[in-house]
Amino acid sequence: MASSQQRDHGGHSHGHHHHHDNTYLTSKNKADAGIADAFHSLTDLISDIMTLATVSFALKKPTERFPNGYGKIESMGSLGVSSLLLVGGLLMGDLSGYHALDALYAQFFLDHAEALAHAAHGHGHGHGHSHSHTDLGPNVNAAWLAAASILIKEWLYQATMKVAKERKSSVLASNAVHHRIDSLTAVVALASITGSHFLDNASWLDPVGGLLVSIMVITAGFGNTRAALTELVDVGLDDEVRGDIKEAAEKALALRQERLSLRGVGGLKSGQNLLAELTVEVPVGTTVAQTARIEEELREIVGAEVRGIRRVKVRFVEEGVAEQTEFVEKEQSLELEKHEHHDHDHEPKGGKAL
């Protein structure tokens, strides 16, 4: 788009020519968009492959070498998918942020600055402007495609997230966010297409919308990455899951009509596998055979009532007896005693150096 000015100053004239050529910027933006789209497609493919591979592998039965099962494989997959999401969001934000600032400056500040500069030379000057607008904006039919893409991608997001919540799967949740990103990107495209037909220049909508999408991607990627890392370091079960397990366990104990009570509920989350640990208080004199039957009933009912339960470990304590910790608390002091004993062995007899 070009504009020219011819100014006359009583006997002499000088011309100001302002040439706003967006050809280079447009081609550069298209190249950047093509690279971003290719990167996004690649991350989607990697995400889908990692999700399918880790979810199926995590359901394998425990072995002697892996007594807790293979759920951590899914946690590692979730870390990989969410890291791709986080890195992609940062790269997208870097690219979109630059273009958003550039577009906003050109739209709202550059023209205003030129108008002020022209006004400063306005006294006694004659101005002739010639503006050529050849950008008609995107085809309105593209809006229908963008709207259809929003509906399809949002449906995929909702369906995948529903399964992820049911199975307590973090890798499926991370994969679902990829569909939400596609949906949000289509929303930005729809806003840009629609705005181009109602605003004089709506080119700034696309980069600004991309920046907003990148912020959402970074937020989701950071949250999922943190969740995956906490799973890998054996975080305990959340309150909702513990509540479901407690309700099912108390139901099982009530069926026996004995003086049984649930003292504690704990466990770990390993991928979509839940490894529950229960502490049950039993009457004094309860035999090993009786505790075995109680444990079997607890495992059967809790496993049926709570989805994702892979293992139920039960610990029994007698009434009035304090629960003891399973951890070795004196490990550090024992190591210190060993070192002190080792040092005494190296001391010369009689206290004299040889």
N, C-alpha and C positions, 0 to 999 in steps of 0.2 A: 504494500500500500504506500503510495507516494503522495506527498503534498508539496506545493511550491508557493512561495510568496514573492511578490515584486513590490518593492517599496520605492516611492519617489520623494526626494528631498529637494524641492524647489530648484530645479536646474540640474540635479544629478540624481541618479537612481542607483540602487543596489539591490540585489536579489538574495533572498534567503531560501535555500532549498533544503527541506527536511525529507529524508527518504527512509521510511520505516519498512524495511524489507524483512518479512518474517520467513522467507524461504529457508534460510539456514536453520533458524530456530525450530521451524516446523519439522524439517527433515531430521534434525538432531533429536527432537522429542519423539518422533516416530521410531528412530533407531533405539533410543533408550527404552521406549515402550516395548519394542520387540525383544530386547534383551531381558527386560523384566518379565515379560510373558513367558519366554523360554525357560527362565530360571524357575518361575512359579510352576510351570508344567512339570519340570524335572523334580521339584520338591514334592509335588503331588504324587508322582509315580513312586518315588522312594518311600514316601509316607505310607502309601497303600501296600507296598511290598513288605515293609517292616511290620506293619500292623497285622497283616495276614500271617506272616511267618511267626511272629512272637506270640500271638494269641493262640495259635494251634499248638505251638511247642510248649506253652505254659500249662496246658491241660494234661501233659504226660504224667503218668503215675510216679510217685516217689520211689527212689531206689536207695540202696544201702549207702551209696556215695552221696546222694542228694536226698537226705531224709525229709526235708521240708518241701520237696517237690521242685518244680522248675518255674515257679511263679516270678522269681526275680528276673528271668529272661524277658518277661513282659514289661517289667519295670524298666529294664535297660532299653527296650524298644520304645517305651513311652518317653524316656529321656532323649533318645535320638530324634523322635518325631517332634517333640516340643522344642528341642534345640534348633531343629531346622526352622520351626515356626518363629522362634525368637530371632535367629540370625536373618531370616527372610524379612521379618518386620523391621529390623534395624536397617538393612540395606534399602528396603522400600522407603523407610522414613528419611534416610539420607538423600535419596534421589527425589522423592516427592517434596521434601522440605525445601530443597534448592529451587525446584521449579515453582513451588507455591509462592515463595518469597519473590521470585523473579516476576511471576505473573501478576501478583498483587501490586508490586511496585509499578509495573508497566500500566496496569489498569487504573489505579487510583492516585498514583503520585506523579508518574512521568507526564501524563497529559496536563495535569494541574500545574506542574512546574513550567511546561511549555506555554500554557495560557498566561501565566504571570510574566514570563519573559516577553511574550508578544505585547502584553498590556503596557509594559515599560517603554516600548517603542511606539505606542499607539498614537501619541499626540502629533497631528499634522501629517500622518502617514496614510497612504492608501494601501489596503491589503487585498490581495487576491488569493484565494485558497482553492485548491483542487484536490479533493479526496476521492480515491477510488476504492470501493468496497466490493470485492469479488468473492469474499468468503460467505457463502450462503449457509454455512453450518452443516451438520450431519443430517442425513436423510431421516425424516420423522418415522419412517418404517422401522428404523433401527431401534426405536423406543419399544416396539412390541417385542422384539427379540430380547432386549434387556429385561423387560418385565417378565417374560417367560423364564429367562435364566434365573431371575430372583426367586420365582416360585419353586422351580425344580431344585435349586441348590439349598433353599431354606428347608424344603421337605426332606432332602437328604441329611441335612444337619439335624433336624428334629428326630428323624428315625434312628440315626446313628447314636445320637446323644441318649435317646431312650434306652437303647440296648446297653450303652456304656454305664448308665446309672443303675440299671437292673443287675448288671454283672460286676459293678464296682470296678470297671476297667479304665485305668488312666490312659492307656494307649488308644483305646477307642474314643475316649473323650478328646484327646489331642487330634486324632484323625478327623473327628467331627468338626473341629474348629476350622480345618482347611475348607470344608464345604461352606461354613459361615463366611469365610474370607471371600470366596467366590461370589456369594450372595451380596455382600457389602460392596464388592467391586462393581457388580452389575447395578447396584443402587446408585453409585457414583456416576456410572456411564449414563444411566437413565436421567439423572439430574442434569448432567452436562448436555445431553441431547435436548431435553425439554427446555432448559434454560436458554439454549442458543436460539430458540424460536420466540422468546419473550424478552430477551435482553439484547442490547446492541452488541455487546462483546462478552460472551460467557466462557471464554477460553480459560479463565482463572478457576472455574468450578472444578475442572478435572484434576489439576494438581493439588488444590486445596482438599478436595474429597479424598484423594489418594493419601494425603498426609494424615487425615483423620482415620482412615482405614488402617494405616500403618501403626498408629498409636494403639488402636484396638488389638491389632495383631501382636504387638509387643507386650501388651498387658496380659493377653491370653497365653502367649508363649512363656512369659515369666512365671505365671501362676502354675502352668502345667509342668514346667521344668522343676520348680520348687517341690511340687507334689511328687514327681518321679524321684528326686533326690532323697526326700524323706522316706519313701518306700525302700530305697536301696540301703538306707542306714537303719532299717527295722523300726519305723515309727509304729506306735501302738494303734489299735483300732479307734476310729472316731466314735463320738458319743452316740450317734444314731445306730451304728452297727452294734455297739455294746448294749444298747437298750433293747434291740431286737433279740440278741442272744440271751440277755437276762430274762426277758419275757418268756422265751421258749423254754429255758432251763427251769424256771420256777413252775411252769406248767407241767413239766416232766416230773419234778419232785413232788408236786401236789397230788399226782395220780397214785403215788405209793402210800399215801396216808400214814406217813411216819414222821418222826421228829427230825426232819431234814430241812436245812436252810442253806441258801446260797450266800456265801460270804463275799465272793469277789468274782469279777469277770474281766478278763484281759485277753491278750493275744496280739498277733501281728497280721499285717496285710502283705501278702506276697503276690503281686500282680492282681488278678481277680480272685485269687485263692485267699480265704480267710482261715487263719490258724488260731482257733479259740482255746483259751485256757480258763478252766473253772475251778473254783475252790468251794467245796461243799462241806458243811458241818454235819457230822453224824453222831448219834448217841454213843455213849461209852459202851464198849463191849461189842461193837459192830464187827462182824467177821470179814475176812478178805473176800470170801465168796459173796457176801451181801454187797460189798462195795463194787465188786465186779459186775453184778446185775444192775446196780444203780448207774454205773458208768455206761454200760451198754444201752440202757434206756435213754440216758441223757444224749449220747451220741446219735441215737436213732431219731429222737424227736427234734433236737436242735438242728441236725442235718436236714431234716425235712421242712422245718419251719423257716430257716434262714438260708436264703440263696447265697451261694458262693462259699459255704462252709466246706473246707477240705479236710480239716482235722479238728477233733475235740479232745483235748487233754484234760483229765480231771484229777484234782488233788483233794484228798480227804483229810479232815482234821476233826478230832473229838471235841465234844462240847466242853467249854470252859478252858480249852487249851489254846494258847496264843499261836498264831500262825508264824512259822519260821521262814526266814528268807532262804532262797536257793543259792544265793551268791556267797562266795567265799570272801568274807569281810577282812580276814587277817592275811590275805595274800601278800600285801605289801610289807607287813611286819615280818612275815616268814622269810621273804627275800632278804630283808635287812639283817635278820638273825643269821642267815646263811653266809652273808658277806662278812659279818663280824666274826663268825666262827672260822671262816676261811682265813681272815687276817690273823687270828690268834694262832692258827696252825703254823704260820710262817714266822712267828716270833722266835728268836733263839732261846734255848734253854738257859736258865739262870739269869736271864735278862741281860747277858753280855753278848756283844757282837762277836762273831767269829772272825 
